[in-house]
């Protein structure tokens, strides 16, 4: 754990693993190339070149290698973006489930449980586990989970469902911050 350089951090909130980092306070997440790009305000390719130069890694400038490096970087960047989207959608869903579990819990044992309370009880642990894997799992675990969520279409369905449920909740409830 370390102080996060991406926000005003007074208590260590940046988790650093062998192959990635994650800040529990501001949500920054990625690998060493993402970290370098964010820290120095440069593109991913430039960050990779900078790291290679800093650590004395020499790259051949043959035509074949220059054409494959950007495509690999694009593929890695696409995966990281999908991974970030998975994390964001899972976090939104967990927040919604926590809210439902609290708000719609039965008042007495004789009350019929609301469907939202039941869903929260059934799904909360599963999606908290997904968040744990995305923040502190190894590369293989994260890849497997991202593929499970993104390539099967589950992520897209969950994202649109959470968005729709949030919109419905906003339309039904008055905003407390607007009341004087």
N, C-alpha and C positions, 0 to 999 in steps of 0.2 A: 504494500500500500504506500502511496506517495501523495503529495499535494498536487492537485491537477493544475497544469499551466493554462488551461483554457477558460477558467473562471476564477473568481476571487475565493480561493479555497483556504480555509483556516484549519481544517481538520482533514487528515489524509482520506481521500475518497477515490483515488485513482488506483484501480487494481491492475497490476501488470503481471502477465503470464508469459510463458515462453514464446508464444506466437501471436499474442494480441494484448490489447489494453481495453479497459472499460472504466469510465467514471460513473460512480453511483449517484453523484450529485447532479451533474449536467447532462449525462447520457452520452458523452462522446465515446466512440467505440471504433476499433479497427486494429490494423496491424502496424508494423514499424514504418511502412511507407505512408500509411494514412497519418500516423503521428507526425512524421517529419514534414509532410505536406501541410498539415494544419498548423504546426508550430512555426514554420517559416513562410507560410502563405504562398505556396507554390503548387504547381500541378503535380499529379502523382508521378508522371514520367520524370519530371525534374527532381522530385524527391528521391526517386530510385537512383538516378544518376548521381545525386549528391551523396547518398549513402555509399554507393559503389566507390566514389572518389575518396570519401572519408575513411573507408575501411580498406583501401588499397586493392579493391577488386577491379581487375582489368577486363574490359569487354573488347572483343574484336569488332572492328568497324567494317566487316565484310558485308556485302549486299544481303547475304542470306540472313545473318543475325539481325540486321537492322529492320528487316521486314517482319521477323517473328517476335521481337521484343514488344513492339507496340500492340500487336494482337493479343499477346499474353497479358499485357497490362490492361487492355480493354476488357478481356474476359475476367480477370481478377477484380477489376473495378466494378463490373456488372454484378459479380457474385457478392461483393461487399455491399453494394447498394441493395441487393435483394435481402441480404442478411440484416441490414439496418431496418428495412421495411418489415421483415419478420419480427424483429425486436419491438418496433414501434407498435405494430398491430397487436402483438401479444400483450404488451403493456397496457394498451387501451382496453383490451378485453378484460384483463385482470382487474383493472380499476373499476370497470363496469360491474364485474362479478362481485367484487368486494362491496360495492355500493348496494347491489341487489341483496347480498347476503345480510347486510345490516338493515336495510330499509324494509325488506319484505319478509323478514323472519316472523314465524307465527308468534302471536302474543301469548297464547295458551296452548297446551298440548292438544286440546280439542279442535283448534283452528285447522282448517284445510290449508296446507302450504301453497303459496303462490308458485306458479310455474317458474318465475324468475328466481325465486329462492332455491327451488329444486335444481335448476340449471347451475346456479352458483355453487351449490354443494357438490354437484357432479363434475364440474369442469375446472374449478379454481385450482386445485392441486396440479392438474395436468398442465395448465398454462403457466403456473409458477415454475414448474419443472422446466418447461420450454425456455423460459427466461433465464433460469440458472444455466442451462446448456449454452444459450447464446452469449451469456456474459462470462462464464468461466469454464466452459467445456473445451476440450482440445479441438484441433482443426477437423478431425474426422467426425466427431460428434456434431459439431456445428454444421458441417457440410451435409451430413445425413438428415438433420432436422430441416435445414433450409430446402433441401430437395423434397422432403416429405410434404412440407407446407406449400412451397411455391409451385413445384412441378405437377402436383396433383390437383391444383386449383383451390385447395382449402384456404390458402392465404387470401386470395382474391374474394372468395365468398365471405370469409370472416370479416375482412376489411369493410366490405359494403354493408354487411349486417350491423356491425358496430356503428358505422356512420349513420345508418338509417335509425337505429335505436336511440342514438344520441340526439338526432334531429327531432324524433318524436318526443323524447323527454323534454327537450328545450321548448317545444311548442306547447306542451301540456302544463308545465310548471312556470309560475311567474318568477322573474329574476329578482332575487333578494337585493342585489347591489343597486337596482334601479329605484327601489323604494326609499322614500325620504322620511 
